[in-house]
Amino acid sequence: MSASGSSAVPDSRRHRGPHPEDERLFAADQLPRLAEAFADLCWLLDRGYAVPSSLKLVGDRYGLTARQRIALERCACTEAEARHRRERQVALADLTQGALALDGYNVLTTVEAALGGGVLLLGRDGALRDMASMHGSYRKVAETAAALEAIGSTLEQHAVRSCRWYLDRPVSNSGRLKRLIETTAACRGWRWTVELVFNPDTLLVQAAETAASADSAVLDRCAAWVNLALQVVESRVPGAWIVDFSRVARPPEVRTPPSSPA
């Protein structure tokens, strides 16, 4: 998980739920416009344009809010990147008696958001992501315990032998979360270990175990990965709010390309 910055910002949230504007920003009547904007953004990325300039062009053209732009940015990648990631994705069902290296905050906050009714995003690469942003601080919320149970039960169902959690050491409250994860695992008999590290991404891409993450920096470099958050949400959180960007909306041959970004 990429936690942005190490300076802690107070976090008083009790739920990992939706932003107050999400019901409007991701309502059914917004989805066709978001799909077209996403197709334009991917079209530009496929032709080598940089993300910042492409996102600004597309966002301005479609009048997108800052939060809608964040959603598109988190879901977008080039066709080559999406294909490369999918080629190295393995099914959780294939990890019976296998081991996982888990991107702790990345997976946990996504499942928390699902349980809290927050918006989830299915990217072009098929990975499930949330809209949460961390600024050096993590706060346990009402959904945390249930999210750990959902993750553990899913891994147990598929007979995953062991799981190594990596948590960002610079994120405040990581020590408390480590103890909660360890206590939960001990109570359930799950073979989990938890490590506080300065750069989980580096360890995840080097790990002998299959990585569980939706972080693009990990997915682009790891040997193999499993879409654990999606598996947990699909099996344990029916009715979760998922906005699906996994398919580019319009085929390129019937589209008028946008103006080139500056």
Buried (B, 14 or more C-beta within 10 A) or exposed (E): BBBEEBEBEEBEEEBBBBBEEBEEBBEEEBBEBBBBBBBBBBBBBBEEBEBEEBBBBBBEEBEBEEBBBBBBBBBBBBBEBBEBBBEBBBEBEEBEEBBBBBBBBBBBBBBBBBBBBBBBBBBBBBBBBBBBEBBBBBBBBBBBBBBBBBBBBBBEEBEBEBBBBBBBBBBBBBEEBBEBBBEBBEEEEBEBEBBBBEEBBBBBBEBEBBBBBBBBBBBBBBEBBBBBBBBBBBBBBEEBBBBBBBEBBBEEEEBEEBEEBE
